[in-house]
């Protein structure tokens, strides 16, 4: 479900096969395409009183937390996610992907005022795994599933989850707001994976054009777009051209080209730009081992009123 060289022990494939059977049966019984789902925040601290500031900075993190259920996960999320949780407090805005089965552990020590849980599964083994944590107010978060996917027992099993994207309107000052998107695209390198990914970015571009017309945007997540792959590079360039988004790595010097990306777009009223990008190397255990198979990508975003 994420681009990885990990493999499951053979005994766990029985559980995966059962998950496939459940997913296929549930999708057949549903008889309808999944639609948008609106969610309100779980507020865990006093509401933020917005200032009238005309400029500021936002420290944000995008992180695929590798939170598959333990019986099919090649990692150890029951151990790693409690270690992740307090580290999230260094950021004003957190986008988590693969927050499938251990959300309570992930947020146990997170003090963000606005917390949006992932959308639970309707007709798949797991939900969309997209969690949003923010110190700034968001009215709501809309969860949108992809219209295409590839793979059940093959091609990294993307169809076992209801992956997609979420979007909310974040307010950073009185009268100053912009849309924030959290995404997780289809993984894999097979031709069918690439076709699914291309379709997903076409869907996302159309949604951005319609939903966020005239608004500034911060969009981030596990894109599963490899900048070294010609087909992925073409998908990425086409998506940016259609939406007017800029990859933060084009605005600052990135240490590496990751599939976990942060994009920004300014509007006539609000200017957004990345001023610092780095991998947060604190996301490791006591032995120095990473807490996920993805880097914790942090970006400082400067915003100002034009």
C-alpha positions as CSV (number, residue, x, y, z in Angstrom):
1,X,0.0,0.0,0.0
2,X,3.1,2.1,0.1
3,X,6.1,2.0,-2.2
4,X,8.4,-0.3,-0.3
5,X,10.6,-3.4,-0.6
6,X,9.0,-4.9,2.5
7,X,7.5,-8.3,2.2
8,X,5.1,-10.3,4.5
9,X,5.9,-13.6,6.2
10,X,4.1,-16.4,4.3
11,X,1.7,-17.1,7.3
12,X,0.3,-13.6,7.1
13,X,-0.9,-14.0,3.5
14,X,-3.9,-16.0,4.9
15,X,-5.0,-12.8,6.6
16,X,-4.4,-10.8,3.5
17,X,-6.5,-13.2,1.4
18,X,-9.3,-12.9,3.9
19,X,-9.1,-9.1,3.7
20,X,-9.3,-9.4,-0.1
21,X,-12.4,-11.5,0.1
22,X,-14.0,-9.1,2.5
23,X,-13.1,-6.1,0.4
24,X,-14.4,-7.6,-2.9
25,X,-17.6,-8.8,-1.2
26,X,-18.2,-5.4,0.4
27,X,-17.6,-3.5,-2.8
28,X,-20.0,-5.8,-4.7
29,X,-22.7,-5.4,-2.1
30,X,-22.3,-1.6,-1.9
31,X,-23.5,-1.2,-5.5
32,X,-22.5,2.5,-5.6
33,X,-19.3,4.5,-5.9
34,X,-18.0,6.0,-2.7
35,X,-18.5,9.7,-2.3
36,X,-17.3,12.7,-0.2
37,X,-17.5,12.5,3.5
38,X,-17.4,15.6,5.7
39,X,-15.8,15.5,9.2
40,X,-15.6,17.9,12.1
41,X,-12.6,18.3,14.4
42,X,-12.0,16.6,17.7
43,X,-11.0,19.7,19.6
44,X,-8.5,18.8,22.4
45,X,-7.4,22.3,23.7
46,X,-9.0,25.8,24.1
47,X,-9.9,27.3,20.8
48,X,-7.3,29.5,19.2
49,X,-8.1,33.2,19.1
50,X,-6.9,34.5,15.8
51,X,-4.9,37.6,15.5
52,X,-5.0,40.2,12.8
53,X,-1.5,39.4,11.6
54,X,-0.7,40.1,8.0
55,X,2.2,37.6,7.8
56,X,3.6,34.6,9.5
57,X,5.1,31.1,9.2
58,X,3.7,27.6,9.5
59,X,5.9,24.6,10.4
60,X,4.2,21.6,8.8
61,X,5.0,17.9,8.6
62,X,3.9,15.2,6.1
63,X,4.6,11.7,7.3
64,X,3.5,8.2,6.2
65,X,3.4,6.6,9.6
66,X,3.2,2.9,8.4
67,X,0.1,2.2,10.5
68,X,-1.2,-1.0,8.9
69,X,-2.8,-3.5,11.3
70,X,-0.1,-5.4,13.2
71,X,-1.1,-8.8,11.8
72,X,-0.3,-7.7,8.2
73,X,2.3,-5.1,8.9
74,X,6.0,-5.8,8.4
75,X,6.8,-3.1,10.9
76,X,5.7,-2.7,14.5
77,X,3.2,0.1,14.7
78,X,2.1,-0.7,18.2
79,X,5.6,0.1,19.4
80,X,6.5,2.9,16.9
81,X,3.4,5.1,16.9
82,X,3.5,6.0,20.6
83,X,7.1,7.2,19.9
84,X,5.9,9.3,17.0
85,X,3.1,11.0,18.9
86,X,5.0,13.5,21.1
87,X,7.3,14.5,18.2
88,X,4.3,15.8,16.3
89,X,3.9,18.7,18.7
90,X,6.9,20.5,17.0
91,X,4.6,21.3,14.1
92,X,1.6,23.6,13.5
93,X,0.1,21.3,10.9
94,X,0.6,17.6,10.5
95,X,-0.6,15.4,7.6
96,X,-0.3,11.7,8.4
97,X,-0.8,8.9,5.8
98,X,-1.3,5.2,6.5
99,X,-2.9,6.0,9.9
100,X,-5.0,2.9,9.4
101,X,-5.3,1.1,12.7
102,X,-3.7,3.0,15.6
103,X,-5.0,6.5,15.5
104,X,-5.4,6.7,19.3
105,X,-1.8,5.8,19.8
106,X,-0.7,8.3,17.1
107,X,-2.5,11.2,18.8
108,X,-2.1,10.2,22.4
109,X,0.5,12.9,23.2
110,X,-0.4,15.3,20.4
111,X,-1.7,18.6,21.7
112,X,-3.0,20.1,18.4
113,X,-6.3,22.0,18.9
114,X,-7.9,20.6,15.8
115,X,-7.7,16.9,15.1
116,X,-9.3,15.1,12.2
117,X,-9.4,11.3,12.3
118,X,-9.0,9.2,9.1
119,X,-12.2,8.2,7.3
120,X,-13.1,4.6,8.4
121,X,-13.6,1.9,5.8
122,X,-17.0,1.6,4.0
123,X,-16.2,-1.2,1.6
124,X,-12.5,-2.1,2.0
125,X,-10.2,-3.7,4.6
126,X,-9.0,-0.3,5.9
127,X,-10.1,3.3,5.5
128,X,-8.2,6.1,3.9
129,X,-5.5,6.5,6.6
130,X,-5.5,10.3,6.3
131,X,-5.2,12.2,9.6
132,X,-4.9,16.0,9.9
133,X,-3.7,17.7,13.1
134,X,-3.6,21.5,13.3
135,X,-3.1,24.3,15.7
136,X,-5.0,26.6,13.4
137,X,-8.8,26.4,13.0
138,X,-10.3,24.3,10.2
139,X,-14.0,24.4,9.7
140,X,-14.2,20.8,8.5
141,X,-12.3,18.3,6.5
142,X,-13.7,16.7,3.4
143,X,-12.6,13.1,2.6
144,X,-12.6,12.2,-1.1
145,X,-11.8,8.6,-2.3
146,X,-9.9,7.8,-5.5
147,X,-12.1,6.6,-8.4
148,X,-9.4,4.1,-9.4
149,X,-6.9,1.8,-7.7
150,X,-4.8,-1.2,-8.6
151,X,-4.0,-4.4,-6.7
152,X,-5.5,-6.7,-4.1
153,X,-3.0,-9.5,-3.6
154,X,-0.6,-8.0,-6.1
155,X,0.8,-4.5,-6.9
156,X,1.2,-3.5,-3.2
157,X,-2.5,-4.1,-2.5
158,X,-3.7,-0.5,-2.9
159,X,-7.3,-1.6,-3.4
160,X,-7.5,-3.0,0.2
161,X,-7.7,0.6,1.4
162,X,-10.0,3.5,0.5
163,X,-7.1,5.8,-0.3
164,X,-7.7,9.3,-1.6
165,X,-7.3,12.8,-0.4
166,X,-8.8,15.2,2.2
167,X,-9.2,19.0,2.1
168,X,-10.1,21.7,4.6
169,X,-10.0,25.5,4.8
170,X,-7.4,26.6,7.4
171,X,-7.6,30.0,9.0
172,X,-4.3,31.5,10.0
173,X,-5.4,35.1,10.8
174,X,-8.6,37.0,10.8
175,X,-9.8,37.0,7.2
176,X,-6.8,35.0,6.0
177,X,-7.3,31.4,5.0
178,X,-6.3,28.8,2.4
179,X,-7.1,25.2,1.4
180,X,-5.0,22.4,2.8
181,X,-4.9,19.0,1.1
182,X,-3.6,15.7,2.5
183,X,-3.1,13.0,-0.2
184,X,-2.0,9.4,-0.6
185,X,-1.7,8.0,-4.1
186,X,-1.5,4.5,-5.6
187,X,1.9,2.9,-5.2
188,X,3.8,0.5,-7.4
189,X,5.7,0.4,-10.7
190,X,3.5,-1.9,-12.8
191,X,1.9,-0.4,-15.8
192,X,-1.5,-0.7,-14.1
193,X,-0.2,1.1,-11.0
194,X,1.0,4.0,-13.2
195,X,-2.3,4.1,-15.0
196,X,-4.2,4.2,-11.7
197,X,-1.9,7.0,-10.4
198,X,-2.3,9.0,-13.6
199,X,-6.1,8.7,-13.2
200,X,-5.9,9.8,-9.5
201,X,-3.9,12.9,-10.3
202,X,-6.3,13.8,-13.1
203,X,-9.2,13.4,-10.6
204,X,-7.4,15.5,-8.0
205,X,-6.5,18.3,-10.6
206,X,-10.2,18.5,-11.6
207,X,-11.2,18.7,-7.9
208,X,-8.6,21.5,-7.2
209,X,-9.8,23.5,-10.2
210,X,-13.4,23.3,-9.1
211,X,-13.1,23.4,-5.3
212,X,-10.2,25.7,-4.8
213,X,-10.6,28.2,-7.6
214,X,-9.0,31.5,-6.7
215,X,-7.7,30.3,-3.3
216,X,-4.2,29.7,-2.1
217,X,-3.3,26.0,-1.4
218,X,-1.0,23.9,0.7
219,X,-1.0,20.3,-0.6
220,X,1.1,17.5,0.8
221,X,1.4,13.8,1.3
222,X,2.7,10.5,0.0
223,X,2.5,11.2,-3.7
224,X,4.1,7.9,-4.8
225,X,5.6,9.9,-7.7
226,X,9.2,9.1,-8.2
227,X,11.0,12.0,-9.8
228,X,13.6,9.6,-11.4
229,X,10.9,7.7,-13.3
230,X,9.9,9.3,-16.6
231,X,6.2,8.4,-16.4
232,X,5.9,9.6,-12.9
233,X,7.7,12.7,-13.7
234,X,5.3,13.4,-16.6
235,X,2.3,12.9,-14.2
236,X,3.8,15.3,-11.7
237,X,4.5,18.0,-14.3
238,X,1.1,17.7,-15.8
239,X,-0.6,17.9,-12.4
240,X,1.4,21.0,-11.4
241,X,0.6,22.6,-14.7
242,X,-3.1,22.0,-14.4
243,X,-3.3,23.3,-10.8
244,X,-0.7,26.0,-10.6
245,X,1.0,24.3,-7.7
246,X,4.8,24.5,-7.1
247,X,6.8,21.7,-5.4
248,X,8.5,23.1,-2.3
249,X,11.7,21.5,-3.5
250,X,11.6,24.0,-6.4
251,X,11.6,26.9,-4.0
252,X,14.3,25.7,-1.7
253,X,17.2,23.3,-2.0
254,X,16.0,19.8,-0.9
255,X,18.5,17.3,0.3
256,X,16.8,14.5,-1.7
257,X,13.9,14.0,-4.1
258,X,11.3,12.1,-2.0
259,X,7.9,10.8,-3.0
260,X,6.6,12.5,0.1
261,X,6.1,16.1,-1.2
262,X,4.8,19.5,-0.2
263,X,3.2,21.8,-2.8
264,X,2.1,25.4,-2.5
265,X,0.1,27.9,-4.5
266,X,-0.5,31.6,-3.9
267,X,-3.6,33.5,-4.7
268,X,-4.4,37.1,-5.5
269,X,-4.8,37.7,-1.7
270,X,-2.5,35.3,0.0
271,X,1.2,34.6,-0.8
272,X,2.5,31.1,0.2
273,X,6.1,30.0,-0.3
274,X,8.4,27.4,1.2
275,X,11.4,28.8,3.0
276,X,12.9,25.6,4.5
277,X,12.7,21.9,3.8
278,X,14.3,19.1,5.8
279,X,13.9,15.5,7.0
280,X,13.2,15.5,10.7
281,X,15.7,12.9,11.9
282,X,14.3,12.8,15.4
283,X,11.7,10.2,14.3
284,X,13.8,7.2,15.3
285,X,13.7,4.8,18.2
286,X,16.3,4.3,21.0
287,X,18.5,2.3,18.7
288,X,18.4,5.0,16.0
289,X,16.1,3.0,13.7
290,X,13.5,5.0,11.7
291,X,9.9,4.8,13.0
292,X,8.5,4.4,9.5
293,X,9.7,3.3,6.1
294,X,9.1,6.9,5.0
295,X,11.0,10.0,5.9
296,X,9.4,12.6,8.2
297,X,9.3,15.6,5.7
298,X,9.1,19.0,7.3
299,X,8.6,22.3,5.5
300,X,8.4,25.8,6.9
301,X,5.8,27.8,4.9
302,X,5.8,31.6,4.9
303,X,2.5,33.3,4.4
304,X,1.6,36.9,3.9
305,X,-1.3,39.1,2.7
306,X,-0.7,40.7,-0.6
